Amino acid sequence: MGKRGNPQDMTEAYYIGLMSASGYRKKDMAKPVIGIVNSYNDANPGHKPFREIAQYVKEGIWAAGGTPVEFGVIGPCDGMAQGEGMHHILPSRDLIAASTEAMASAHGFDGLVFLGSCDKIIPGMLMAAAHLDLPALFLTAGAMLPYHECGTTYCTSDLKEAIGKRRKGDITEETFDRWRTKMCASAGTCSMYGTANTMGCFLEAVGVAPFGSTTMLFCDSEKIRQSRDTGERIVELVNEGKHFSDFFNRKSMANGIKYISATGGSTNAILHSLAIATVMGLDFTLEDFAALQAKVPVVGKFKPSAQPNINTYHQAGGVPAVLSTIRNYLDLSVPLSFGGTLGEFLEHADIQIDRSIIHDVTDPLYPHGCFGVLKGNLAPLGAVVKKSGVDPKMYHHTGPAVVFDSEEEVRDYLLTQKVEPGSVLVIRYEGPKGGPGMRELSIPAAMLVGMGLHTSVAMITDGRFSGATRGPCVGHITPEAWDGGPLALVKTGDIIEIDLDANTINVKLTDEELEARKKDVKRPDHKATGMLNAYRHGVSGAEKGAVWLYRKDFED
């Protein structure tokens, strides 16, 4: 029986009456009532399939003896929000978590199925699932069709880099216009290994989503079967009394982080892991993440860091193939929400692995993880870079700073000025508070690649980069400039040294010189109104996951 709707409790009359008005019968209310948290909308291609998927999940819930109740949450698209709209993207993660908590708690659902695909939606839903600790499962929409042209395969990250190619004159306006309309070829998540697919695959790796659900094409008939299976399984979990924490905990999260590192995942995964750990009440730091990810070799790289796209990855074996490959680095005792343990699954599953795409651990692409967590006088609390997306010749780079106080300034510079090889582009006041919203500098970073400068020019910021960013791009520099971090003290012409082998980032100035400059620091006029004003005054630093509404120090 569900938590609500007991006809023997006269105080439930109001609940029964209003549920009846929605078309539910008394016997429906006596069953486990499952909330379907649906981020469907027409604006986001990664979420457009959920209108249909939700119906199949409902079929599974009804078939297993449960009662489905669907409700919506926001699902903004990072790609469409580039520039001004990006201020609202990271805050949306906490809003999604909070709105899910409010709806699920207000209505007393017995279990939840989360339908989400993209960059901040999956992490926000994970935060809600961890906080509520109800029986919960996740299902993603599947991947976008890659675009093929004259024997070459393209995806969304190629479109971003095309901006730089057009700026440089390497492609014609006709080609640029054709790519703009055709390269994003269908609904589904962008067919690259950005944050969306990193976090979707993370769900599979930790055991709370069906294997293959993220990497398969959105139109694969298996998605229909997965949807029904997920609906049936959530009712079973409710009846078994299994909570989300039975499957998603420190052990499974460690497996997920190792998986992300082994596949060259998104730097945003660091931010989200820290935030989810905060919600779970775990003592988990940036240093903990760095240590975990460094334990595993990188065995796969995908668009834009390499040619294989997400569909290619799926055909090569997908998440199960990588987990099987790195099994000796994982805790195989963790239970999977669809049954059995990870070890049992890997022992009995028929996993076919294409070793030209997914390397063996004896032949890794990199021996010690895909990320670099850097520290130094520019980042006393840390900064992050995806080393697996950087040309080795840029692992050590020293050059003069060119300083910008916003994304708009560096975009204008890239479009109108000559970028000198060897320089370090410094974009500051784009952190969680300074932006506000910790915007990702996806377009400037892609332009740098498209202009062929990613092997001679570095870019550093207290903001973020896209999960699909490649090149020597160091983000999450903390403390951020708005909070008086050392990035605020840098001047154009200062010499900056980045060393990915030593995990350091420094400006070649003495402590005395840095201290003397503090008196001249003046924040730019980055206005914040409404939600963004509340965010600026409540968000934590990036080294703690940039958590807003779920900060633990708010609880007292």
Secondary structure, DSSP 8 states (H G I E B T S, - for coil): --SS--TT-GGGHHHHHHHHHTT--HHHHTS-EEEEEE---SS-TTTTTHHHHHHHHHHHHHHTT-EEEEEE-----TTTTTGGGGGGHHHHHHHHHHHHHHHHHHHT-SEEEEE--STTHHHHHHHHHHHH--SEEEE---B---EEETTEEE-HHHHHHHHHHHHHTSS-HHHHHHHHHHSS-SSSB-SSSSHHHHHHHHHHHHTSS-TTTTTSBTT-THHHHHHHHHHHHHHHHHHHT--GGGTSSHHHHHHHHHHHHHTT--THHHHHHHHHHHHHT----HHHHHHHHTTS-B----TTTSS--HHHHHHTTHHHHHHHHTGGGS-TT-B-TTSSBHHHHHHHS-----TTTS--TTS-SBSS-SEEEEEETTEEEEEEEEGGGS-GGGSEEEEEEEEESSHHHHHHHHHHS---TT-EEEE-S-STTTTTS--B-HHHHHHHHHTT-TTT-EEEESSB--TT--SSEEEEEES-GGGT-GGGG--TT-EEEEETTTTEEEES--HHHHHHHGGG---------HHHHHHHHH---GGGT--STT-GGG--
